[in-house]
Amino acid sequence: MPDARRSLSLREDFSLLRTVTIDETFATALRQQQAGQMAEAEAGYRRILELDVHQPEVLYNLGIILRNRGLWQEAVALYERALELRPRFPEAIHNLGETLSNAGRLDEAEDIFRHALLVEPDSADSWNNLGGVLKDLGRIAEAIDCLQRAVQLAPDNARIHSNLVFTSHYSPVVSAAALRQTARAWSQKHAEPLRREFYSPQNQERSPHRRLRIGYVSPYFRDHCQALFTSPLFFHHDHEQFELFCYSDASTPDATTARLRDAIDHWRQTDKLDDAQLSTLIRADKIEVLVDLTLHMAHHRLLVFARKPAPVQVTWLGYPGTTGLESIDYRLTDAVLDPAGIGEESYAERSFRLPDCFWCYDPLTDQPPVNALPVAQSGQITFGCLNNFCKINDDVLEAWASVLRAVPNSKLLLLAPAGVSRTRVKTKLGLTSQRVEFIAHQPRTDYLKEYHRIDLCLDTFPYNGHTTSLDALWMGVPVVSLSGATVVSRAGLSLMTNLGLPELVANNSTEFIRLAVGLAQDHTRLAGLRSTLRQRMTRSPLMAAGRFTRNVEHAYRTMWQAWCASRLDEEHKI
């Protein structure tokens, strides 16, 4: 008996020791995670799980670390285990759904968020997350309905409201006027209350011709398609005339981050700063021209721009459109995206048209090389579209179906999420599985190699391809596009005009079908385009980095001089 009691006491003491160890280790790991010491935090969480696997908070936090490293499948398993232990764990449900989405398992992500709404029907986060998944599935009308519901439930949440603004651009039934109205509503709700924080640069030197401080703000100074456009600009800036600052929210800097830093005079890591703190930093740096590179895309900093920390504020690159903010003075565009005198009322900002093009592209590689026309080997025309799937609506599929029916024995190579989306595409196209091949997202080199199998790309509408069209052209694959009434629907026209191929752009779906069918049947022309497109690209304004940078610098200088003149006018009035 005494021995038995002693054994029980020892077990109880061990249990208490283990609990103390777990609590202390968890607290330490949590502090490390909050401080960005991810390796140390991960090690701590794993030590806890070796002692006790029944720790939902630990599983959840470790899942966050693995998800941020792109280890999505491992993160999914951790979130699922956390939910087994604690079924009502909203944060784990949301992270599981988002991670499933990151992993390309969109159908499962949709199920998770619909389940979350059964548990919490008035959860704005769940409606927002479901809207995001539906967008990625190409079900834009349903996505907009979900996001509108989320905005109603959380009217003060600027991020959710931005998701509605951005997603609306993909809809074939939302007009340019409606896009402006949606962006304006965002600004009225979230930005205009911050006008009291406007910075009045009393001590800013108003010399029109002196060296200017330019600040770029983005979360995407990393391995992201944005680097294909920021690189040629940053590396060709005139540092005698312009002092460059980057405000980077890239929480996981990489080799691309390091490369971009080499081109910049001052690099600020800002992901730990809130909007007010970042505004204060920009003011302290005395930035004259502050450039937003994100608009309403994820992780934007528009509420920094709402505080007007710089005298001149500009938006560019994320997508051609409007932020809706009166505090942003200009938007960079070009004369094809925005013909003079047309649609000016669609933007809160003043449009500054660059002489050539909105984009300047650098593929950041010369590999893989352009190959021979695929149909010459296979005898079968392969159409392709590797655009984001959210751009593929029923009108697009109907036009593509007409093209494929008119070109016997042709096939379509399409980037699409696995699951019901692929079934929807096949049903809508009305073709056999042998004529439609699906691929998933891939690393950039592998993705570019897919163009070796494509003879002719079919563009999406009303949201045309941007980066993907440039990638296709770089790989020698022509793109047949369709121009429309919104600025994002004129991207193809801008690109093809600058490439000297405006004849590849249609004005309506009937013309689009005719152009695509005619080009698919002209193998000689296809082969000629394939063998010359890369050279044509390098000689065009689309890749003239020095010329593009001088145009942008001229824009900045003109904007600054206008501000200086306006300040002098104000002083004279006083």
N, C-alpha and C positions, 0 to 999 in steps of 0.2 A: 504493500500500500504506500509506504513513504516514497518508494522509487517512482511509482506511478504519478503521485502528486508532483514530485520534482520534475518529471518529464513534461507534465501539463504546464507547469510554471515556465519551463524553458521555452516551450512552444509559444506561450503567450508573450514572453519577452521578445522572442524573435519577431513575432508579428508586429509588435509595437515598434521595434527597431526598423523593420522594413517600411512601415508606414511613415516614420520620420524621415527615412532615407528618400523615399519616393517624394514626399512633400518638398524636401529641401532641393532635391535634384530637379523637380518640376519647376520650382521657383527660379532656380538658376538658369535652366534651359529657356524659360520664358523670357527672362531678362536678356539673355544672349540673342534670342530670336528678334526681340524688339530692337536690339542694338545692331542688327544685321550680321551677327556672328553665327551664320547658319550652320557651318560645319560643327561648331561646338554644341549648338542647340540640338542638332540632329543626334549627335553622340549621346547627349544627355537623355533625350527621349527614348532612344534605343536601350539605354541602360535600364530605364524604368520598365520598359516592356519585357525585359529579361526577368525582372522580378515579379511583374504582374501584368498579364496581357489584358486584363479587364479594366482598362483605363481609357474611356472614350475621349476625354480632353486631350490626352497624350496622342492618341491615334489621329485625332483631328489636327492638332498642331503639326505633327510630323507630316501629315498629308499635305499641309500648306507648303512646307519646305520642298517636298518632292514634286509637287505640282509646279512650283516656281522654277524648278530645274528641268521641267519638261518630262518628268517621269510619270506620265499620266496614268498608265495602267497600275503602277504601284500605289499611286495616290488614291485611285478609285478603290482598290482593295482596302486601304486604311479607312476611308470614309464609310464603306459598306460595313466594316467591322464595328466602327463607332456607332452606326445606326442600329446594328443588332443589339448592342449593349444599351443604347438609349434611343428608342424609335422617335421620340419627340425631341429632336436636336436640329432646329431650323438651320443653323449655320452649316452643319454637316450636310444636310439635304441640299442646300444651295450650292455648296462647294462640290458635292458629288455631281450634281447636274452640270455645273460649269466645266468640271474636269472631263466628264463624259463627252461634252461638246468639244473641248480641246482635242480629245482623242479621236474625234470623228464619229463618235457613237451617238449621233443626233437623235435617233429614234428613242434610244434609252433615256437620253437627257430630257426629251419631251415628256416621257412617262414620269420621270422623277418630279418634274415641276408640276405636272398635273396632279400627282399624288400630294405634293406639298400644298396645293390649293384646296385639296379635300381636307387637309389638316387645318390650314389657315386660309379660308377663302378670301379674306381681306388683306392678304399679305402683298404689299406693293412690290417687294423684292421678287416674289414668286411670279407675279404677273409680268414684271420686267424681264426676268430670266426666261420665262416661257416665250415672250415676244422675241427675245434675241435668238432663241433656238429656231423659232418659226421663220425668222428672217433668213437664217442660214439654210433652212430647208426650202427656201424660195417661195414660201407661202406669205407673201408680203401683206395682203389684206388682213389676214388673221393676225399677223405680227403687229400691225398698226392698231388693230382693235385691242390687243392685249396691252400695248404700251399706253394707249389712251386711258385704259382702265387703271394702269399703274400710276399715271400722272394724276388722275382723279383722287386716288387713295393717298398719294404722297406729293401734294402740290408744291412742297418746298424742296423737293429733291431735284437738284439741278441735273445730276447725272442721268437719272431716269428720263427727265424731260428731254435731254440731249439725244438720248437713244431714239425717241420719237421723231425728233427733227431729222436726224441722219437717215433713219430707216425710210422716211417718207420719200426720199430721193429715188428709191428703187421702184416706186409704184408707177404703173403705166397710166393711172387715172388722176394723179395729183399734179396740178398745174404749177407753172412757175410762180404765179401769184399766190397759190396756196402754200408753196414752200416758203416764200417770203413771210407769209402770215404766221406760219408755224414757228419760224425762227424768231420773228418779232415778238410773238407771245412768250417765248423763252426769255428773251432779253428783258421784256417788261417785268416779268416775274422775278428773275434772278439777278439780272445785271443792273438795272436802273436803280434799285435801292442802294447800290454801292456808289452812286454818283457823289455822295457826301465825302467819299474817300479819294476823289480825284486829286491828283498831285498838280500843284501849280508851280512849274519850274521857274521860280523867280530868278534864281541865280544861274540858269542855263545860258551859256554863252551863245548869242544869236548871230554868229558869224556864218554867212551863207556858204563860204568856200573852204572852211577849215575841215580837218580830219574828223569824220563822224564816227560815233560809237553805235554799232549795229548789234542788236541782241536777237538771237533766235531761240524760240521756246518750243520744246517738243519732248514727248516721252519716247520717241522712236530713234534716238541717236544710238542705234545698235543694229544687229543683223535683222533688217527690216527693209521692205521695198523702198521706203523713203530714202534710204542711203543711195539708191541709184540716181537720185535727183539732187540731193544735198551735196554729194561728193563733187560733181563737176563745178558747182557754184562755189563751195568753200575753198577748193584748191586753186581757184582762179581769181579770187578777190585781190584787189589792189590794197595791200596793207599800208601803203603810204597815205592813202586817202581814207581808208576805213579801218577802224579798230574793232575786231570781232569778238563777241561774247556768245557763248552757248549756255543755255539754262536747260540742263538735261534731267529729265525725270526717269531715265532708263535705270531701273532699280538693279538690273543685272548687266552691268557693262561687259562688253566682249571685244573681240578683235576689231570689229567694225567701229566700235566706240573709240578704241585707241587710235585707229587710223584717222577718224574725223578730228580727234583732238589735235593731231599734228598740224591741221590746217587753221586752227583757231588760236587767237591771242590769249583768251581767258576762258577757262572752262569751269562752270559752276555745276556741281552735283546738287540737285534740288529736290530729289524725290522725298526727302524727309521734311521739307518745308511746306506749310500750308499756304493758301493763296495770299493771305495778308503778309506773311513772312517773305514770300517770294517777291511780292510787290515792293516791299521795303528794300530788299536786296537790289532789285533793278533800279530803284531810285538812287540808292547809294552808289551804284556803278555809273550813274548819270548817262543812261542810255538815251540817245536821241531818236533812233528809229527801232521800234520793237516789232518783231515779226512772228506772228503765229503760224505754225506749220500743221495744224491739226483740225481746225474748225470744230465741228461737233462729233468728231470721232472719239473713240474711247480714250480716257485719261487726258483729255484736253485741259487747258488752263485758262479758259475764257474768263473766269471770274478774277483772274489776275488782270487781264486786259480791261475788264469792267471798271477797275480801279484807276485806270489811265496812268500807269507809272512812268510812261514816256510821252514826250510831246507829240510824236508821230507814231501811229500804230497801223500795222499792215497785216493782212492775212494772205496766205499763199500755200499751195501744194497739196494739203490734205485731200481736197477735191475742189473743183471749180464750183463755187456757190457763195452763199452769204452766211455770216455768223448771226446776223440780226442785230448786232451791237452797234449803237450809234457811237460808242467810244472807240471803235476801230475805224480809222479814217479812210483807208484804201484797201482794195483787193486787187492783186495782180491777175491779169487775164490776157487774152490776145484778141485780135480783131475778128477772128473766125468764131471762137467761142462766144464772143459778145460783139456782134456787129454794132458799129456806132449808131446811136439813136434808137436802138431796139432793146427793150427789156430793162432799161435803166431802173425802173421802179421795182425790179425784182430784188434789189440789193440795198441793204442798209448802208453799205460802204460806197465810196466813189470808185468806179472802175478805172484802173490804170492799165491801159493796153500796151503790152510789150510789143516791140516791132515785129517779132517773128512768132514765137510760140510760148505758151504757158509752161511747157515742159522742156527741160534739157536732160538728156538721158545718157547714162554711162552704164553699160552692162556689168562693169567691174570684172570682166573676164573676156577672153577671146575664145573660150572653149564652151561647148563643143563647136567644131567647125560646121559650116553649112554643108549639107549632103545633097546628093542628086535628088531630083523630083521622085517621090515615092511611087507614083503611079507608073513610072517608066519600068519599075521592077515588078510591081504587083499586078498591074493591069486594072487596078481598082482605085477610083478616086476616094481619098479619105478627107472628109471635112473634119474640122476640129473647133472646139471652143474650150479653153482652159481658164476662162474667167471665173470669178467668185460665183458660186451657184445661186446666190441670192439675186443675181441679175437675170436669171432665166425664168421668165413668166410664161403664161399660156400663149400670149401673142407671139412671143419669140419662138416657142415650140411649133406653133402652127406654121409660121414662115419657114422654119427649118424643114418641117415635114414636107412642105411643097417642093422645096429644093431637092430633097432626097428622093422624092417620087419622080421628079423630072430627070434625075441622073441615074439611070439603071445601074445596079450593081455597086452603087456608092455606099459608103459607110460613114458613121459619125464617131469621133473620139471625143469624149466629154468628161470633164472633171466634175464629179458629183459625189455627194455623201452616200455611203452604203445604206441600204434599207429601202423604205417605201418611196423615197425620192426617185430612185432609179426605176422602180416600178411605174411611178407616175410618168416619167419621161417616156418609157417604152410604150405605155398605153396612149399617151398623147400623140406620139409620133406615128403610132400604128404600124410599126415595123417589127420585123423579127429580131431576136436577140443577136443574130449573126451580123446585123447591120448597125448595131449600136454597141460600142465598147466604152466601159467606164473606167476611170482611174481615180485615185485618191490624191490628196496633197502629198508632195514629195520634197526632199531637199532640192535646192535650186538647180544644181547641176543635172540631177536626174529629171527634173521638170523640163529643163531646156532640151534635153535629149528627146523628149516626147514629140517635139516639133519635127524630128527626123521622120516621123510617121505621118505627118499631116501635109496635104497638098494645098489646102485652102482653108483659112479660118473664117468662120461666120460670127459676126459681132452680135452683142446683145443690145437691147433697147428697151426702155428709154435710157437706161444707164449703160453707156458704151464702155468697152474695155479701155483702160488707161495704160497701166504698166504691162498688162498681159498683151495688149496690142503691140506695144513697143518691143516686147520680148519676141513675139511672133515675127515681126518685121526683121529684127536682128538675126533671127534664125532663117531668114529667106522665105518666110511664109506670108503671102499677101493676105490682107483682111478686107472682107466686104462689110461695109458698115451702113448704118441707117441714121440719118440726121433728123432731129426732132425739135420740139419747142422749148425744152429746158436746156440749161447750159451743159449738164452732164451728158445730154444726148447729142451734143455737137463735138464731143471729144474726138471721135473718129474723123470727122471732117477737118478738124484742126490738124491732126496728125498727118492725114493724107495730103492735105494742101501743102504743108511744109515739106512733104516728101515728093511733091510733084505728081501725085496720083489722085487728084480729086475725083476722077472718073470712077473710083472704086466705092464711092459713097452715094447711096440712094436717098430719095426724099420721101418714099413711102414703101410699104411692104411689097407691093406688086413689083416696083422697080428693084427692090432688094433681091427678090427671087430671080428676076430676070438677069441681074448682074451676076449673081452667084452661079446660076446655071450656065450662063454664057462663058464665064471664065473657066468653070470646071470642064467644059467641053473643048477648051482651047489649050491643049497641052503644050503647044509651042510657046504660047505667051506665058503660061505658068512656069515653064522651064527657064525662060528668059528672066522673069522676075526673080525666080529663086537664085539664079546665079549672079544677080546684080543688086539685090536689095540691101545686102550688108554694106556694100560699097556706097550705094545711094544714101544709106543712113549716115555713114561717117562723113559724107560731103554735104549733108543737109543741115539746116538750122537745128534740127533735133539733137545733134551731137556736137554742135559748135560751142563748146564750153566757154571759151574766151569771149566770143561774141555775145553769148547769152548773159554772162556775168557783167559785161560792160553795160548791157541793156538794163539789167536789174540795178546796177550801181547808179546809172543815170536816173532811174526811177526814184531811188532813195534820195539822191541829191535834189531832184526836182521837188519832191515832197517836203524835204527839209527847208529848201529855199522858200516854198510857199508858206510854210509855218513861220519862218522868220519874218516874211513880209506881212503876214497877218498880225503878228505881235506888234510890229512897228505901227501898223494902222490903228490898232487898239490904243497904243500909247498916245498917238497923235489925237485921237478922239477925246482921250482923257484931258 
